[in-house]
Amino acid sequence: MFDPVIAPSGTLLGLLQRGRGDGTLHALTAPRSEALAALNHCVLRDPRHDWQVENRSLYYARLYLDLHGELDAIEAHLFDPEDVLDTDESRTGLALAVLGHLASYGRREALDLLRRYAAHGTNWTWALDELALRDDDEGLRALAEPVLARFPEGPEGDAELAATVRDSFEPRPWRLWADDPRPAVAARVRAAHESGCFDRWQRQMRPAGPRPGWSVRAVLEWAQQGVERGTALHVPAARCLTAVAGPEDRPEIVRAAQDGTEGARCTALRYLADSNDPDVLDLIEQAVATGSAPVVEAAVASFERMRSLAAVDRARAWARRPDQLGAAAGRVLACRGGAQDRDLVLAALREAVRGDGPDAPTLWTLVDGAGRLGIGCAAPVLRHIYRETASSHLRGRAARALAATDPSFGRGFAVECLWDCEESTRELAARHAETGDTRVVERLRRLAADPAEEAEVQTAVRSRIGQEGTAV
């Protein structure tokens, strides 16, 4: 899947793509046709950089309800001929998740679309998972035959069915079908379940990788074999060294960290960092200067895992370096530094935004650090990240940092955060949004009564609402 094209943050489409609360507020005041066009664009062209961790489905479903939006565009997208050609889950997953929420809100046409797609669509397992949470037994039983028809009778089809049953995210339909009154349905599903359990047991009985009794050299060689196969094994290999290495093996491991093969060097650096070896910081600096790109990456990652005072002191010395190690030092100080490190963390935050923009991965840690250390001077940068980032998770982190650094947060961004796509951001807003704005009181009441809202958000909302239903 190609990275999505995100519209500017000042446009309605850009706000909705980011999942910002202002997206909903602007859509409700925009011409309905324009708002629905932007909403359909988002649902049919998933705007998330990481669709597995960022939330949008409930956010978009609520906007469909508020706009009384039709589902024709979603139907055309799901049953387009491209569905057969492009089988990537990301093409239809967001649309199916939105339909799932709409079905929970009582939109019958959304439930019917999910049933049709589960019977005929390519990404049918996702639709079945949505139905497992929302459909009744009768509706699920009606899908048994069309779903089983996807797996032809015979060894190959039976093996594929067993793997599907074994790996299913929501087991309810399969359990229901295993007790189906139709003998052919029940027998086939039960056989698939038994076969899947046996496959899992066989894999557990034949583990790959190191065995008890391996030497340090054998573990390092195994890590290098992974490199040659294109598989990074230095993290599990370092855990193996913890089990097999003794004090007498330290010289060999140090030599591997200095000039071993790529796999051995990455493994040794990880092991020495995790064990707080007295020479590991110098070895990490040497690896960054002389190692290949994977070695540099492993060295930096190993340094960031360290919790010792020596690592924090070294981070202060490295923080101004213009390389990966300098960036890592800034993140270490953001996580574990003290009040004396505020200027270094602020400089790292500003440099990251200047050099790599508001979506730089390093910002996640630096933004958290700005909030943890209460760096008031960071508020303008944090506001910029909040507005511009395409990541709803990073925006939520920026909101938490602003709550700790910006006195205006409660009457500013906290208000729009009540409509944000991420439940953790809505929870934060429920605790901080000032109720002088009439929209806040109305929104708190709606969230408290919404059965689709997360429990943590509702707990925060109810802490703000008194016995008489008035915000406090």
Order of alpha helices (4+ residues) and beta strands (2+ residues): alpha-alpha-alpha-alpha-alpha-alpha-alpha-alpha-alpha-alpha-alpha-alpha-alpha-alpha-alpha-alpha-alpha-alpha-alpha-alpha-alpha-alpha-alpha-alpha-alpha-alpha-alpha-alpha-alpha-alpha
